[in-house]
Amino acid sequence: MTKWFLLLLMVLVSAPAALAQDVGYSHYEFYGGYAYQRANNNAGSFDRNGTASIAGTQVILGRRDQTYNGFTAEFNQNPWRLVTSFTGVYDRTPYTNTVNGHQFSAKAQRYDLLFGPRYNFRLGRFNPFVEGMAGFEHMRVTFSENISNASRADTAFAMALGGGIDVHLSEHFDIRAIQADYVPTFFNGTHQNNYRVGAGIKVKFVDP
């Protein structure tokens, strides 16, 4: 997966000058919006050695996908085609003990800090873009029952590969109609396939 990110990075950075974006359109941009993420619950990260238990009975948590709601905030430096992105998503969802089928209620939090190139295609009022970012994801899960390792946190390498469409409103504001990313993470020595979509408002700063 890392090699695909490096390939995308090279394509974005070395895009032909004939297609270069008009940096006068906005030099710096801030974005804030809603984020919806479907991601693996990373159950294997919370009991690597098989020692989790409740009332002396072994607990083995099953892996599955779950949905999260939250926010994304970005700072975009158009002259360098670079974007820094921070996303926080949250969910309260059950984890299933595969030994006996019992479900444990848990509060899950995920935070991504990613950095990388974004390439814009100016098409009148519409601004499609593609991006490739890399960084880290931090995940924390707190179980409501008295399970050993009741609160567990882990951090792993993460990427975001995707794009979206911004719609021009005025000199200083755009609407991000859609943004969709494939967000692989690499917890516990394996990779997890995660997906995120969002929409929001972009604030632009232009030279006088």
Backbone bond lengths (Angstrom), bond angles and torsions (degrees), N, CA, C in turn:
res aa  C-N    CA-C-N  psi(-1)  N-CA   C-N-CA  omega(-1)  CA-C   N-CA-C  phi
1 M - - - 1.451 - - 1.519 111.68 -
2 T 1.337 117.31 -36.91 1.457 120.35 -179.80 1.521 111.07 -60.82
3 K 1.325 117.89 -36.51 1.468 120.13 -178.51 1.522 110.91 -65.65
4 W 1.345 117.51 -32.19 1.457 119.16 177.62 1.512 110.90 -69.55
5 F 1.328 116.96 -36.83 1.460 119.56 176.35 1.518 110.71 -63.59
6 L 1.331 117.73 -43.93 1.463 120.75 -179.86 1.528 110.86 -63.76
7 L 1.329 117.25 -37.27 1.457 120.24 177.68 1.520 110.94 -64.36
8 L 1.331 117.17 -44.94 1.455 120.66 178.25 1.514 111.00 -62.90
9 L 1.331 117.04 -39.64 1.455 121.48 178.02 1.526 110.68 -58.37
10 M 1.322 117.46 -44.90 1.459 121.13 -179.52 1.525 111.22 -64.44
11 V 1.328 117.03 -40.55 1.466 120.51 -179.62 1.515 110.97 -64.09
12 L 1.340 116.68 -43.56 1.454 120.23 -177.62 1.518 112.08 -67.32
13 V 1.314 116.28 -43.25 1.459 120.10 -176.17 1.519 111.51 -70.65
14 S 1.324 117.78 -34.47 1.462 121.36 -174.70 1.521 112.79 -102.08
15 A 1.327 117.96 23.24 1.465 120.88 179.41 1.520 110.30 -60.55
16 P 1.309 118.70 146.70 1.457 121.72 -175.82 1.514 112.28 -57.96
17 A 1.349 115.38 143.77 1.459 120.77 -179.51 1.516 111.24 -64.55
18 A 1.321 117.23 -27.67 1.459 120.30 -179.53 1.514 112.38 -62.92
19 L 1.327 116.85 -22.47 1.456 121.00 178.81 1.510 112.04 -104.53
20 A 1.317 117.90 10.90 1.463 121.25 -174.83 1.511 110.79 -61.76
21 Q 1.331 115.76 146.14 1.443 121.01 -178.91 1.518 111.18 -74.34
22 D 1.322 116.44 156.16 1.455 122.75 175.35 1.519 107.90 -81.98
23 V 1.333 117.66 100.08 1.454 119.78 -174.80 1.515 111.68 -68.35
24 G 1.346 117.91 -18.78 1.452 120.07 176.63 1.508 112.72 -68.70
25 Y 1.327 117.05 -16.56 1.461 121.22 178.88 1.517 110.16 -59.16
26 S 1.301 117.31 -44.62 1.470 122.88 172.12 1.519 107.61 -170.19
27 H 1.314 115.53 124.91 1.460 119.36 -177.90 1.528 111.91 -79.81
28 Y 1.327 116.31 -40.06 1.463 120.53 -177.84 1.524 108.70 -133.29
29 E 1.319 115.43 141.82 1.457 120.37 -176.75 1.529 110.38 -137.70
30 F 1.321 114.77 142.82 1.461 121.64 171.51 1.525 108.22 -117.17
31 Y 1.321 115.69 137.94 1.456 120.68 -179.98 1.520 109.35 -128.79
32 G 1.323 115.60 141.26 1.454 121.19 172.39 1.512 109.49 -141.05
33 G 1.325 117.04 136.32 1.449 118.26 -178.15 1.514 113.69 -169.18
34 Y 1.311 114.10 179.99 1.465 123.17 -179.37 1.525 109.94 -80.61
35 A 1.325 116.20 144.32 1.466 121.67 177.38 1.527 109.42 -129.92
36 Y 1.320 115.51 133.26 1.464 123.02 174.06 1.519 107.07 -120.64
37 Q 1.327 116.52 125.51 1.462 119.98 -175.17 1.520 110.62 -129.27
38 R 1.323 115.04 135.98 1.463 121.29 171.49 1.511 106.60 -110.32
39 A 1.334 115.86 118.81 1.459 119.65 -170.26 1.517 110.62 -145.05
40 N 1.327 114.68 156.46 1.453 121.79 175.90 1.524 109.66 -66.83
41 N 1.328 117.03 141.94 1.466 119.36 -178.29 1.525 113.85 -76.44
42 N 1.346 117.41 -2.76 1.468 121.94 175.75 1.524 113.00 55.65
43 A 1.326 115.95 37.74 1.464 119.58 -178.11 1.520 111.93 -57.32
44 G 1.328 117.48 -35.17 1.453 120.28 -178.53 1.510 114.26 -65.62
45 S 1.345 117.48 -18.08 1.461 120.35 -179.64 1.520 112.61 -77.47
46 F 1.340 117.20 -17.79 1.455 119.84 -172.05 1.522 113.65 -95.60
47 D 1.326 117.12 -3.91 1.460 119.72 179.10 1.521 109.29 -153.10
48 R 1.316 116.10 64.84 1.460 120.49 -174.98 1.529 112.62 -62.51
49 N 1.329 117.06 -32.90 1.466 120.50 -174.17 1.526 113.36 -102.31
50 G 1.325 117.72 8.15 1.457 120.79 177.15 1.515 113.76 67.23
51 T 1.345 117.63 32.56 1.461 120.68 -176.27 1.522 113.30 -106.90
52 A 1.323 118.97 -2.59 1.460 120.19 -179.16 1.525 110.19 -65.25
53 S 1.331 116.05 140.72 1.460 119.55 -178.82 1.521 109.57 -154.26
54 I 1.332 115.49 162.84 1.449 122.63 172.26 1.525 106.55 -139.52
55 A 1.337 116.46 126.99 1.468 122.65 -176.88 1.522 111.13 52.93
56 G 1.332 117.11 37.61 1.451 122.00 176.70 1.515 115.27 80.26
57 T 1.330 117.58 2.51 1.462 121.61 -178.56 1.524 109.86 -106.27
58 Q 1.334 115.92 134.84 1.460 119.97 -177.96 1.524 111.12 -63.11
59 V 1.337 114.68 142.12 1.456 122.18 177.41 1.525 108.38 -119.90
60 I 1.314 116.80 127.74 1.466 122.01 173.62 1.525 107.44 -121.30
61 L 1.317 116.10 113.30 1.456 120.80 -175.90 1.523 110.34 -85.06
62 G 1.330 115.52 134.27 1.458 120.58 -178.55 1.516 112.21 -86.71
63 R 1.328 115.50 143.83 1.456 121.26 177.69 1.521 110.04 -82.51
64 R 1.314 115.66 139.31 1.460 121.09 173.74 1.523 108.52 -162.73
65 D 1.319 115.90 166.00 1.457 120.84 176.42 1.520 109.66 -85.54
66 Q 1.326 115.75 147.60 1.444 120.79 175.28 1.523 108.23 -142.88
67 T 1.328 116.30 164.18 1.460 120.77 -176.93 1.522 110.36 -106.04
68 Y 1.333 115.12 147.28 1.459 122.91 -179.11 1.521 108.93 -130.83
69 N 1.327 115.86 150.29 1.454 122.65 173.68 1.521 108.87 -123.25
70 G 1.345 116.47 144.73 1.457 119.11 -179.73 1.510 111.86 -178.10
71 F 1.330 116.28 -140.57 1.459 121.25 -172.75 1.529 109.82 -141.49
72 T 1.325 114.76 160.51 1.459 122.66 170.46 1.518 108.87 -131.37
73 A 1.332 116.71 135.59 1.463 122.87 173.86 1.522 108.17 -125.08
74 E 1.343 116.44 137.21 1.458 120.82 -176.61 1.521 111.17 -134.74
75 F 1.317 114.67 151.29 1.462 122.73 168.28 1.522 106.97 -124.88
76 N 1.332 116.03 119.59 1.463 121.69 -174.37 1.524 109.86 -112.31
77 Q 1.328 117.05 124.84 1.459 122.91 177.40 1.526 108.03 -105.81
78 N 1.321 116.21 93.39 1.458 120.11 -174.47 1.527 114.87 -62.99
79 P 1.357 120.17 -37.72 1.471 117.80 -179.65 1.526 113.19 -57.92
80 W 1.332 116.90 -27.68 1.470 121.11 -179.73 1.527 112.08 -109.02
81 R 1.336 116.48 1.45 1.470 122.00 179.95 1.526 111.57 56.02
82 L 1.308 116.94 39.78 1.460 121.56 -177.65 1.520 110.25 -120.05
83 V 1.316 115.74 143.32 1.455 121.15 178.63 1.522 109.26 -132.80
84 T 1.327 115.35 139.20 1.463 122.68 172.58 1.520 107.66 -111.67
85 S 1.323 117.15 127.22 1.459 121.65 -172.93 1.523 110.57 -126.33
86 F 1.342 115.68 135.50 1.464 121.74 174.29 1.519 108.11 -126.50
87 T 1.326 116.77 126.65 1.461 122.49 -180.00 1.516 109.91 -126.77
88 G 1.318 115.96 135.96 1.455 121.99 172.71 1.516 109.66 -126.64
89 V 1.330 117.41 123.66 1.463 121.42 179.02 1.528 108.98 -130.47
90 Y 1.352 115.15 153.26 1.461 120.50 -169.36 1.524 109.66 -142.28
91 D 1.350 114.62 153.95 1.456 119.36 177.30 1.522 108.99 -162.59
92 R 1.319 116.37 147.32 1.468 121.82 168.75 1.521 106.44 -112.99
93 T 1.318 116.27 113.45 1.455 120.23 -170.80 1.520 110.42 -146.17
94 P 1.326 118.46 154.08 1.465 119.73 177.79 1.523 112.61 -79.96
95 Y 1.324 115.48 143.72 1.464 123.10 167.36 1.523 106.90 -105.17
96 T 1.317 117.58 135.55 1.464 121.70 -175.13 1.521 110.93 -98.63
97 N 1.338 115.68 130.63 1.457 122.26 172.70 1.527 107.97 -80.93
98 T 1.324 116.92 112.14 1.467 120.15 -176.08 1.523 112.96 -71.03
99 V 1.343 118.10 -10.89 1.466 120.82 178.97 1.522 110.91 -71.58
100 N 1.347 116.50 -45.42 1.466 119.46 -175.88 1.528 113.68 -131.62
101 G 1.340 118.31 3.41 1.456 120.93 178.28 1.513 114.80 82.88
102 H 1.332 118.07 0.30 1.457 120.83 -179.67 1.527 110.14 -67.97
103 Q 1.343 115.88 143.21 1.455 120.72 179.92 1.524 110.80 -108.58
104 F 1.326 115.03 135.92 1.458 122.34 177.35 1.526 109.06 -108.67
105 S 1.317 116.51 124.81 1.457 120.15 175.68 1.522 109.37 -72.46
106 A 1.318 116.69 138.22 1.463 120.37 -176.64 1.522 110.15 -147.47
107 K 1.316 114.61 149.03 1.463 121.80 173.79 1.522 108.01 -103.28
108 A 1.331 116.63 121.53 1.461 121.53 -177.41 1.522 110.32 -113.23
109 Q 1.321 115.58 137.83 1.463 122.51 176.97 1.529 108.59 -130.27
110 R 1.327 116.28 136.58 1.466 121.63 178.27 1.526 108.18 -130.31
111 Y 1.342 115.48 135.13 1.462 121.03 178.73 1.525 108.89 -131.46
112 D 1.330 116.13 125.32 1.465 122.09 178.19 1.524 109.47 -111.98
113 L 1.323 116.75 132.78 1.461 122.78 170.05 1.522 106.78 -122.54
114 L 1.340 116.42 111.40 1.459 122.15 -171.58 1.525 110.54 -129.78
115 F 1.330 115.76 152.48 1.459 121.80 -177.15 1.520 108.78 -146.01
116 G 1.345 116.38 138.90 1.457 118.58 178.13 1.508 112.66 170.56
117 P 1.341 117.14 -175.67 1.457 121.43 -175.65 1.526 112.73 -82.19
118 R 1.340 113.88 149.39 1.463 121.54 172.01 1.522 107.53 -132.93
119 Y 1.318 116.50 134.02 1.456 121.10 -179.03 1.523 109.08 -115.97
120 N 1.356 115.73 125.29 1.460 122.58 -176.90 1.527 111.11 -101.71
121 F 1.339 115.48 144.84 1.465 122.35 173.94 1.527 107.22 -119.30
122 R 1.339 117.82 106.46 1.458 121.55 -177.45 1.527 110.07 -78.56
123 L 1.324 116.28 117.74 1.464 121.94 179.83 1.520 108.80 -129.21
124 G 1.338 116.02 72.33 1.455 119.93 -177.97 1.522 110.73 66.56
125 R 1.326 116.56 -124.31 1.465 121.21 -179.69 1.523 112.18 -77.19
126 F 1.318 117.03 -10.34 1.460 120.55 -176.32 1.528 110.51 -106.41
127 N 1.310 115.47 140.36 1.462 121.41 -178.66 1.530 109.37 -130.79
128 P 1.328 117.84 83.61 1.468 118.92 172.17 1.533 110.22 -68.28
129 F 1.315 116.82 151.19 1.463 120.48 178.48 1.522 109.82 -146.86
130 V 1.328 114.07 155.77 1.463 121.71 171.88 1.521 107.70 -126.26
131 E 1.331 116.49 154.12 1.458 119.79 -174.31 1.516 110.70 -150.20
132 G 1.317 114.45 156.47 1.456 122.27 172.87 1.514 108.96 -144.11
133 M 1.320 117.67 114.48 1.459 121.97 -175.47 1.523 110.56 -126.49
134 A 1.315 115.12 157.54 1.461 121.18 177.29 1.518 108.92 -141.96
135 G 1.318 115.96 154.86 1.462 120.53 179.72 1.517 110.12 172.78
136 F 1.331 115.58 -132.36 1.459 120.32 -174.41 1.518 110.62 -137.61
137 E 1.321 115.20 150.41 1.457 121.30 169.80 1.521 108.90 -119.72
138 H 1.326 115.26 133.91 1.464 122.13 174.74 1.522 107.57 -111.62
139 M 1.330 116.56 129.06 1.458 121.37 -179.76 1.516 109.97 -126.31
140 R 1.326 115.41 135.35 1.468 121.57 177.64 1.525 108.61 -130.22
141 V 1.326 116.01 132.87 1.461 122.37 177.96 1.519 108.76 -126.50
142 T 1.328 116.34 129.85 1.462 122.19 177.83 1.520 108.80 -119.77
143 F 1.334 116.60 119.54 1.460 121.73 -179.19 1.525 109.86 -87.18
144 S 1.343 116.14 140.25 1.460 120.60 -178.07 1.522 112.06 -79.71
145 E 1.335 118.57 -20.58 1.459 121.37 179.05 1.527 110.38 -95.61
146 N 1.319 115.46 168.81 1.462 121.70 -173.83 1.526 110.87 -82.87
147 I 1.323 115.28 59.01 1.457 120.65 176.42 1.526 108.24 -87.90
148 S 1.332 117.23 144.20 1.459 118.97 176.17 1.526 108.63 -62.00
149 N 1.330 115.59 151.84 1.468 119.83 -171.97 1.527 109.99 55.42
150 A 1.356 115.61 47.12 1.458 121.01 -173.68 1.517 112.60 -60.03
151 S 1.324 117.26 -28.89 1.457 120.85 176.19 1.518 107.99 -125.85
152 R 1.323 115.75 125.56 1.454 119.16 -175.77 1.518 109.31 -136.10
153 A 1.333 116.62 136.34 1.461 122.03 177.83 1.518 109.21 -126.62
154 D 1.319 115.76 149.34 1.453 121.07 178.81 1.520 108.52 -151.63
155 T 1.329 115.95 151.62 1.466 122.49 179.42 1.520 108.69 -129.86
156 A 1.329 116.46 139.23 1.463 120.37 -176.97 1.522 110.23 -148.29
157 F 1.324 114.62 162.33 1.462 121.25 174.96 1.523 109.48 -64.49
158 A 1.340 116.47 142.53 1.464 121.51 -179.88 1.520 109.79 -144.16
159 M 1.323 115.89 158.90 1.458 122.27 176.25 1.522 109.38 -136.71
160 A 1.324 115.86 165.42 1.464 122.36 171.75 1.520 107.71 -140.15
161 L 1.325 116.45 122.15 1.458 123.18 -179.19 1.513 107.88 -126.62
162 G 1.344 116.98 118.86 1.458 118.58 -178.09 1.504 112.41 174.84
163 G 1.332 115.85 -143.35 1.454 120.71 -178.46 1.509 111.00 178.04
164 G 1.336 115.27 -165.55 1.449 120.12 -178.26 1.511 111.42 -177.90
165 I 1.344 115.61 -168.56 1.463 122.44 -179.82 1.524 109.12 -137.49
166 D 1.340 116.25 125.61 1.458 122.70 170.91 1.524 108.95 -102.08
167 V 1.339 116.69 143.21 1.464 122.69 178.98 1.518 108.43 -115.17
168 H 1.330 116.51 124.19 1.461 122.60 -176.70 1.526 110.67 -67.78
169 L 1.348 116.65 128.51 1.459 122.22 174.96 1.519 111.73 -107.06
170 S 1.341 116.21 -49.15 1.457 121.43 -176.67 1.517 108.35 -157.59
171 E 1.312 116.12 -174.48 1.458 120.20 -178.84 1.520 111.90 -58.60
172 H 1.318 117.02 -32.83 1.460 120.11 -172.50 1.528 114.58 -115.66
173 F 1.332 118.55 -1.32 1.460 119.34 -176.11 1.530 111.37 -138.15
174 D 1.324 114.83 139.20 1.463 123.59 170.03 1.522 108.57 -128.96
175 I 1.315 115.54 158.90 1.466 121.87 169.56 1.524 108.23 -105.90
176 R 1.313 116.82 129.01 1.464 120.23 172.12 1.525 107.35 -87.33
177 A 1.327 115.29 102.77 1.458 119.90 -175.42 1.520 111.73 -68.43
178 I 1.328 116.68 -36.85 1.461 120.83 -179.32 1.525 109.00 -160.29
179 Q 1.301 115.54 142.37 1.459 122.54 168.95 1.520 107.03 -138.88
180 A 1.315 116.72 130.84 1.463 121.18 -178.18 1.520 109.18 -134.85
181 D 1.324 116.47 131.30 1.460 121.62 -177.56 1.522 111.01 -136.54
182 Y 1.302 115.11 143.68 1.460 122.78 164.62 1.518 106.42 -88.37
183 V 1.346 117.03 124.01 1.468 121.73 -171.83 1.530 109.19 -123.05
184 P 1.325 118.23 80.18 1.466 119.31 177.19 1.523 111.25 -73.57
185 T 1.322 116.34 141.55 1.462 122.59 173.79 1.522 108.63 -122.98
186 F 1.332 115.82 165.09 1.465 120.38 -171.58 1.531 110.65 -133.61
187 F 1.332 115.70 55.97 1.454 121.50 176.99 1.526 110.85 -77.25
188 N 1.324 115.24 146.71 1.461 122.03 168.20 1.529 113.06 58.73
189 G 1.336 116.64 32.73 1.451 120.09 176.16 1.513 115.67 75.58
190 T 1.325 118.39 5.78 1.462 122.40 176.96 1.528 108.24 -128.92
191 H 1.331 116.65 178.30 1.460 118.65 177.75 1.521 109.83 -116.52
192 Q 1.334 114.71 149.11 1.452 122.48 179.91 1.532 108.29 -120.00
193 N 1.329 116.62 136.32 1.462 121.96 -179.44 1.524 109.64 -93.73
194 N 1.318 116.39 113.41 1.453 122.67 -177.73 1.527 109.75 -124.72
195 Y 1.333 115.73 155.17 1.462 120.86 -177.10 1.529 109.36 -137.62
196 R 1.344 115.33 142.92 1.463 119.36 -177.21 1.526 109.98 -139.24
197 V 1.336 116.58 138.95 1.458 122.61 173.28 1.520 108.19 -129.99
198 G 1.337 115.75 157.86 1.454 119.11 -179.52 1.513 111.77 -166.73
199 A 1.341 115.05 174.54 1.458 123.14 177.52 1.518 107.57 -159.41
200 G 1.354 116.00 156.51 1.452 118.30 -179.00 1.513 112.72 176.99
201 I 1.340 115.99 -153.73 1.462 124.07 -175.29 1.520 109.73 -119.82
202 K 1.338 115.54 138.00 1.462 121.71 176.87 1.524 109.47 -114.86
203 V 1.333 116.07 131.84 1.465 122.91 177.31 1.521 108.02 -106.29
204 K 1.348 116.69 129.45 1.461 121.40 -173.09 1.524 110.61 -115.04
205 F 1.333 114.97 144.60 1.458 122.21 176.41 1.523 107.75 -120.10
206 V 1.348 116.07 119.64 1.460 121.40 -176.25 1.519 109.75 -119.05
207 D 1.339 115.76 156.92 1.457 120.52 175.35 1.522 109.67 -70.54
208 P 1.360 117.56 145.45 1.465 119.23 177.98 1.523 111.30 -63.76
